[in-house]
Every structure is written in structure tokens, then in C-alpha cells.
């Protein structure tokens, strides 16, 4: 079973329907006990870091996700979910996050003269500096759908699995450590390439990876 975490900050239905399209059994759960019975965990997210962290704590998902990483349970984190994998975020005057992957989350900042719109919204290509089982069948510079104002900055290059560019600024679009894999983009809204990542997740054997 694949558990999609409902902590009040996720685009849950679109994620569930994407798994349904590839024939996978994914259910939405709103408590840690139900999620612990799952073989795989999906950690989606939209909204702000503060409300997201609070929602995790209220439902016991904060401990669940840390335990899942320690047990090597496959975890797929999406958008805000990916950002909360890191130690901290600049959003909401500074938020302490899960600290599963060393690093921090920063606000996009561009000089006014560049007239760059934030949030970064729309389709953008992703370069893949490393191989990973969830990226099997994904070509270099495939396009995925992004909506975000903040970006993750891993402390170690080994935790950057995908890189994208916005207004000539490179940022981490995919991260991973052990059994935890995160995308800044929304695979459930990214056509065939996004569905391929979800399909790879359903069969990912974390005992032989990373």
C-alpha cells in the first residue's frame, strides 16, 4: 500500500489520481498509525512551511517520516514536502523542518532590474547529474511542472539529483538521501515523465540503493 499523507497542506486528490492512472493502490491517510502500515509513503505539499510543519506535528507525521527514513521505507516528497525534508526554511521568518537531508531552503531573490516573477511557475527542464532508480527512463532535460517561491540548497552535492534553471539561476530540482527522494516540481502534473517517476517509485527497492 502507498500512503499519501494528509496534513492539511497537500494537493492530495491529484496525487492519488496520478497513481490511479498507473494502476497503483494509493490511499490518503490523516494519521500516523495508518501510515505506518504502508509499504511506501508519499509526502506532498502546497502552502507555507510554517503551516506544513505544524500540520505534520499535529498528526504525528514528523516522527513517522524520520522513522521511515531510518527504516529505509521508500518516501517520495513533492514540492513543499521536499523543502521540509531539509533542516530549515527561510519562509515565515524561519522555520525548523525535518532535517532528514542536510541543507536549507531559500527564497528566490533577483535584482529588481531583472524583472523576474516570483513564484517560479510553469514548465522547466531538469538536468540529471546523477543516476537514481526513480529516474530510470527519464532523459536529460525533460520538462516538469513547477510552482514555488523557495528552493532547496543541500549542503552536499551528492544530495542534488536534478538541477533546473530559472532566470539563469541554478537550483536543486530533485534531491535524495537513502530511501527518501524529493522533487521540487509536481510529478503528478508533469505528463508522461512525471508518471514515469511515480511508476518507478512503486517498484523502488531501497535495500539496494543509496
Backbone torsions as a table, in degrees:
resi	resn	phi	psi	omega
1	UNK	NA	141.4	174.5
2	UNK	-105.5	124.0	179.4
3	UNK	-101.2	126.5	174.2
4	UNK	-100.5	118.5	-172.8
5	UNK	-76.3	124.5	174.4
6	UNK	-102.9	103.1	177.9
7	UNK	-123.8	23.3	176.1
8	UNK	83.4	13.0	-176.9
9	UNK	-144.0	34.6	-175.9
10	UNK	-132.5	151.4	173.1
11	UNK	-87.9	72.7	-164.1
12	UNK	-70.3	-43.8	-174.8
13	UNK	-64.2	-42.8	-179.4
14	UNK	-64.8	-35.5	176.8
15	UNK	-67.2	-46.2	179.9
16	UNK	-61.0	-42.9	-179.3
17	UNK	-66.6	-32.6	176.8
18	UNK	-65.0	-42.4	176.0
19	UNK	-65.5	-36.6	177.7
20	UNK	-61.0	-37.9	-179.3
21	UNK	-63.8	-28.5	179.3
22	UNK	-97.8	9.4	175.1
23	UNK	79.5	22.2	-178.6
24	UNK	-99.4	147.1	178.5
25	UNK	-89.9	104.0	178.9
26	UNK	-126.6	132.2	179.6
27	UNK	-123.7	151.5	178.4
28	UNK	-88.9	128.5	-179.4
29	UNK	-125.0	144.5	-177.7
30	UNK	-118.6	16.1	176.2
31	UNK	-147.7	153.6	-173.2
32	UNK	-67.5	-33.3	-178.1
33	UNK	-60.7	-44.9	178.9
34	UNK	-66.1	-37.6	-178.4
35	UNK	-67.6	-32.1	-178.7
36	UNK	-65.2	-22.2	179.2
37	UNK	-80.6	-6.3	-175.2
38	UNK	-82.8	151.2	174.6
39	UNK	-80.7	-27.1	-177.2
40	UNK	-144.5	150.2	-175.7
41	UNK	-126.4	132.7	174.3
42	UNK	-110.7	128.4	-173.8
43	UNK	-118.5	81.5	-178.7
44	UNK	-81.9	-179.9	177.0
45	UNK	178.5	135.0	168.1
46	UNK	-137.5	153.6	179.6
47	UNK	109.1	-152.2	-172.6
48	UNK	-101.3	156.3	-179.8
49	UNK	-63.5	-43.0	-177.4
50	UNK	-60.7	-49.5	-179.2
51	UNK	-66.6	-34.1	178.4
52	UNK	-65.0	-47.8	179.2
53	UNK	-62.6	-41.1	178.3
54	UNK	-62.5	-41.6	179.5
55	UNK	-64.5	-38.7	176.8
56	UNK	-61.6	-46.7	-177.8
57	UNK	-63.7	-40.8	-177.5
58	UNK	-63.5	-30.4	-176.8
59	UNK	-102.8	3.3	179.8
60	UNK	77.8	12.0	-177.6
61	UNK	-77.7	-21.5	178.4
62	UNK	-57.9	-52.1	178.5
63	UNK	-68.5	-38.9	-180.0
64	UNK	-55.7	-47.1	-176.4
65	UNK	-68.7	-39.2	176.1
66	UNK	-64.1	-41.5	178.0
67	UNK	-65.2	-39.6	179.3
68	UNK	-61.9	-42.1	178.2
69	UNK	-63.5	-40.3	180.0
70	UNK	-67.9	-34.9	-178.7
71	UNK	-85.5	-5.3	-177.4
72	UNK	66.6	32.9	169.2
73	UNK	-72.3	132.8	179.7
74	UNK	-62.5	128.4	179.2
75	UNK	-127.9	129.1	173.9
76	UNK	-114.0	116.1	-179.8
77	UNK	-106.9	137.5	-173.6
78	UNK	-125.3	129.5	172.7
79	UNK	56.7	-112.6	177.3
80	UNK	-58.5	-34.4	176.2
81	UNK	-58.4	-45.0	176.7
82	UNK	-60.3	-44.7	-178.1
83	UNK	-61.5	-36.6	-178.2
84	UNK	-74.9	-6.7	173.4
85	UNK	-68.1	-22.6	-173.6
86	UNK	-85.5	175.3	-173.6
87	UNK	-70.8	-35.9	-174.7
88	UNK	-157.0	161.8	176.4
89	UNK	-132.6	143.6	175.4
90	UNK	-72.5	-15.4	-175.1
91	UNK	-64.2	150.6	176.0
92	UNK	56.5	41.2	178.2
93	UNK	66.0	20.4	176.9
94	UNK	103.3	122.0	-177.6
95	UNK	-134.5	132.5	172.2
96	UNK	-81.9	128.6	-175.5
97	UNK	-109.8	-152.2	-169.4
98	UNK	-79.8	-26.5	-179.4
99	UNK	59.1	38.8	173.8
100	UNK	-83.3	-34.7	175.5
101	UNK	-119.0	125.6	-179.2
102	UNK	-63.6	131.1	179.9
103	UNK	147.5	-173.3	-176.4
104	UNK	-143.2	169.5	-178.4
105	UNK	-117.6	129.5	-173.4
106	UNK	-119.0	155.0	174.5
107	UNK	-82.4	134.7	170.9
108	UNK	-58.4	131.0	178.4
109	UNK	-137.2	121.2	179.6
110	UNK	-127.7	147.9	175.5
111	UNK	-59.0	143.5	-179.6
112	UNK	-55.7	-30.8	-178.2
113	UNK	-65.3	-22.0	179.6
114	UNK	-79.5	-21.5	179.2
115	UNK	53.2	47.7	179.4
116	UNK	-92.0	131.8	-180.0
117	UNK	-80.5	133.2	172.5
118	UNK	-126.3	122.9	19.5
119	UNK	-77.2	156.8	168.3
120	UNK	-74.7	120.2	-174.2
121	UNK	-138.9	128.2	175.9
122	UNK	129.0	-169.9	-176.7
123	UNK	-82.8	138.2	179.1
124	UNK	-150.3	147.7	-178.1
125	UNK	-82.6	157.4	-177.9
126	UNK	-129.8	127.1	173.2
127	UNK	-90.5	146.5	-174.5
128	UNK	-117.8	97.1	-178.9
129	UNK	-75.6	-15.3	-178.4
130	UNK	-136.0	155.9	173.5
131	UNK	-85.9	151.6	177.3
132	UNK	-159.1	145.7	-179.3
133	UNK	-56.3	-34.0	-179.0
134	UNK	-75.2	-10.2	179.2
135	UNK	-103.5	8.7	176.6
136	UNK	-59.7	129.1	-179.5
137	UNK	84.1	-0.2	177.7
138	UNK	-98.4	123.0	-178.5
139	UNK	-82.4	163.0	172.8
140	UNK	-61.3	135.1	174.2
141	UNK	67.8	30.5	167.1
142	UNK	-65.7	151.1	-179.9
143	UNK	-97.6	139.3	178.3
144	UNK	-134.4	163.9	-174.5
145	UNK	-98.3	124.5	-177.3
146	UNK	-115.7	146.2	166.1
147	UNK	-147.2	103.8	-178.3
148	UNK	-167.1	150.3	175.2
149	UNK	-107.1	-15.2	-178.2
150	UNK	-119.8	156.8	-179.5
151	UNK	-136.1	150.4	-180.0
152	UNK	-86.4	144.2	177.5
153	UNK	-128.0	90.3	178.6
154	UNK	-62.6	146.6	177.1
155	UNK	-68.7	-33.4	-176.0
156	UNK	-114.6	135.8	177.7
157	UNK	-58.2	-26.5	-177.9
158	UNK	-65.1	-19.0	179.9
159	UNK	-93.9	6.1	173.5
160	UNK	-103.0	108.9	-176.9
161	UNK	-101.8	-14.7	178.7
162	UNK	-150.4	143.1	-177.3
163	UNK	-128.9	134.0	174.4
164	UNK	-124.8	168.5	-179.4
165	UNK	-126.9	138.7	172.9
166	UNK	-134.6	119.1	-177.4
167	UNK	52.4	45.1	179.3
168	UNK	67.1	14.8	175.8
169	UNK	-108.0	123.0	-178.7
170	UNK	-87.9	137.6	179.3
171	UNK	-143.1	162.6	179.8
172	UNK	-74.5	117.8	179.3
173	UNK	-100.8	-21.4	178.3
174	UNK	-140.0	134.8	176.8
175	UNK	-129.1	163.7	177.2
176	UNK	-168.5	147.5	174.2
177	UNK	-155.7	121.7	-178.5
178	UNK	59.0	-125.1	-177.4
179	UNK	-91.7	10.7	-177.8
180	UNK	-110.4	130.3	-177.1
181	UNK	-133.5	132.4	-177.8
182	UNK	-133.0	142.1	175.8
183	UNK	-121.2	133.5	173.9
184	UNK	-72.0	-31.8	177.6
185	UNK	-81.1	172.8	-179.9
186	UNK	-101.9	101.6	178.9
187	UNK	-62.9	-31.2	-179.3
188	UNK	-68.8	-11.9	178.8
189	UNK	-118.4	16.6	-172.0
190	UNK	-115.7	32.6	172.7
191	UNK	62.9	-150.2	-174.4
192	UNK	-64.2	-37.3	-179.8
193	UNK	-64.0	-41.8	177.6
194	UNK	-64.9	-41.4	178.5
195	UNK	-65.1	-31.3	178.1
196	UNK	-65.2	-39.7	176.3
197	UNK	-62.3	-44.4	178.5
198	UNK	-62.4	-41.3	178.4
199	UNK	-62.8	-43.2	177.9
200	UNK	-61.0	-36.8	179.6
201	UNK	-62.5	-35.2	-176.8
202	UNK	-67.5	-18.8	-178.7
203	UNK	-120.4	10.2	-175.8
204	UNK	-67.0	120.8	176.5
205	UNK	-96.1	100.0	-175.1
206	UNK	-77.0	-9.9	-179.9
207	UNK	-72.1	-18.0	-178.2
208	UNK	-116.0	19.3	-174.5
209	UNK	-127.1	145.1	162.9
210	UNK	58.3	NA	NA
